[in-house]
Amino acid sequence: HISKGLQTICTLSPGIVAIILTAIYYGKNSLKSLFKRIVKWRVEFKWYIILIILGIAPCGLSLLIFNWIYGLNFKPDNPYNFVFYFILILPLSALWEEIGWRGLLLPILQEKYTAFKASLIIGFIWGLWHLPIYFAINPYGEKTINFFLIMFIGCFALSIVATWLYNSTK
């Protein structure tokens, strides 16, 4: 098992690397552009609804189905931890990952590939990127590899949705 500190570093690393690479290879103005995209939240309300329906809900549903298939009971420590996780930790960790995947990598890939192909490439990299942490944390014991494979396949679908949302909301 690995420490929470190392888990945090792993979660933050795509964003940190994206910020560093943007500054080195694209310069100060591109870094400003990257930060502007991060804080852009004023989009039509419909995009927030679409995000919940196509992005967040399927993740929670897949976790529930996985747990149901394997007879596992998902019970958070207490309601405070559950709310804290979904309101604060998950969005912030996802933000740092997305700075790397969609903030830097997607625009680079879309210069050469279609949005769909770029999504598949990111989905593959994104899924594999999670593999070491799954083995280190081993959340489901002997069933961890099964859960990882389901999550890996889900990375392709979520990557397509995230690219569509990114391109549609600019």
N, C-alpha and C positions, 0 to 999 in steps of 0.2 A: 504494500500500500504506500501511496505517496502522500506527502503533506498537503494541506490546504494551500500553503504558500506556493508550492510547485504547481499545483493545479491552477492557481490564479495566474501565475506567469505563463503557463501554457495557454490559458484563455486569452490573455492580453497580447500574446506574441504576434498574431497576424496583423493587428492594428499597429503595434509598435514598429514592426518591420515595414509596413506600408508607409508610415510617416517618415521613417528614416530613408527608405528608398526614394520616396517622392522628393524629399529635400535634396538628396544627393544627385539624382538623375534628371529631375525636372525643374528644380529650382524653387525659389521663394514664392513666386506667383502661383505655381501649381500646388504648393502646400496650402496657400490661402484658399484656393479653389476646393481642395479636398476638405478643409475644415468647414467651408461654407455648405458643402453637400451634407456634412455630418449633422449640422444644426438646422438644416432645412426641414421644418416640420409643418409648414403651412401649405398643405395640399388639400384638394377637395376631400370632404368628409367621407365620400364613398370609398376612397382608397384605404382608409383605416378599417372600414367594414370588410373590404376585400381581403386586407391583411389578416384580420381575425379569422375570417372564414377559410381562406386558402393557405394561410401560413401557420397560425398558432393552433387552431382547433385540431387539424389532422395530427399534429405532433402529440398533443395530449391524448387523443383518441387512440393512436397507435400504441402508446405506452399502456393505456388501459387494456387494450386487446391483447398485447403481449403478456401482461400480467395475468389476464384471465385465462389465456391458453395454457400457461405454465402453472396456474394455480397459485400465483403469488399475490400477496395482499400489499398494496401500496398504501401505507399509512404514514403521513408526515409526522414528525416529532410532536408538533402541536400546531394549532391553526396559525399562530404568529409566524412560525418558521415557514409554513407553506405560503402565506401571503407575502412574507419578506422575500422568499425565493422568486415568486412569479411577478412581483411588482418591482423589485429592485435588482436582484442578482441576475436573473435571466436576461432582462433587457440590456443591462450594462455589459454583460459578458458577450451577448450577441452583437452589441454595437461594436465592440472591439474586434470581433471576428469579421464583421461586415466591412469594417474599414479596410481590412486586407483583401477580402474576397471580392466585394463589390466596389469598394472605393478605389483600389489600385488595379487589381488583376482583371476585373471585367472590362474596364475601358481599354486596357492594353489588348486583351483578346479580341474585343469587338472591332479593333482596327484591322484585324486579319480574318476573322471568322464571323459567321452569322451569330445572332443572339442565341439561337438554339444550340449551336455547336459550342459556343463559349460557355453556355450554361452547363453542358455535359462535361466539358473539361474541368470547370470549377467544381461541379458535383463530385467528380472522381477524386480530385485533389482534396477537397473538403472532407469527403468520407475517409480517405486514407489518413488524413491529418489527425482524425480522432482515434485511430487504431491504437497507438501506444498508450493513450490515457485510459482507454477501455481495459486494456490488459493490466495496467498498473493499478487501477481502482478495482477492477473485477466486481462490478456491482451485482451481477447475477450468478456468481460462482461458475459452475459448469455450463450454464446457459448464456454466459456473457458473449460468446462468439455468435450465438444465434441472434441475440439482441443487436450486436454490432452489425451483422449482415442486414438486418431489417433497417437499422439506422443508415447504413451505407447506401442502400437502395433509395431510401427516403431522401438522402442528400441530393440525388439527381432530380427528383421531383421538386424539392424545395428550391433548388438552384434555378430551375426553370421559372418557378413562380417569382422568386426574388429578382431575377433578371427582368422579367416582365414588369414587375412593380417598379424597379429602378428606372427602367427605360420610359415607362409610362408617366412617372411622376417627375422625371428629370432631376 
